[in-house]
């Protein structure tokens, strides 16, 4: 998954949000199939690019 961040949003906050939402979705999906296994979700930030718009 790729995320594009806007100003005012911390990378750590976005990573935590993505982690929580993916974890909840996977657990819900597995539950529909009768699977109750623990799930580990890892979110890795691979880089932060600064965009300089020329006005």
C-alpha positions in Angstrom: 0.0 0.0 0.0 1.2 3.5 -0.8 0.0 6.5 1.2 0.4 10.1 0.2 0.5 12.4 3.2 -0.7 15.9 3.4 0.8 18.6 5.5 -0.1 18.5 9.2 -0.2 14.7 9.4 2.6 12.9 11.1 4.0 9.8 9.4 3.8 7.9 12.7 0.1 8.8 13.1 -0.6 7.6 9.6 1.3 4.3 10.1 -0.6 3.6 13.3 -3.9 4.3 11.6 -3.0 2.0 8.6 -1.9 -0.7 11.0 -5.1 -0.6 13.1 -7.3 -0.5 10.0 -5.5 -3.4 8.2 -5.5 -5.5 11.4 -9.2 -5.0 11.9 -10.0 -5.8 8.3 -7.9 -9.0 8.3 -9.3 -10.2 11.6 -12.9 -9.5 10.4 -12.2 -11.3 7.1 -10.7 -14.4 8.9 -13.7 -14.5 11.3 -16.1 -14.8 8.3 -14.2 -18.0 7.4 -14.2 -19.3 10.9 -10.5 -18.7 11.5 -9.5 -17.2 14.9 -5.7 -17.1 14.4 -3.6 -14.3 15.8 -2.5 -11.9 13.1 0.7 -9.8 12.9 0.6 -6.6 10.8 3.8 -4.6 10.2 3.8 -1.2 8.6 7.1 0.0 7.2 7.9 3.6 6.2 10.2 3.3 3.2 10.9 6.9 2.6 9.7 10.4 3.0 9.8 12.7 0.0 9.5 16.4 0.2 7.6 18.0 -2.7 8.6 21.6 -3.6 5.9 23.2 -5.7 7.1 26.0 -7.8 4.6 28.8 -7.7 
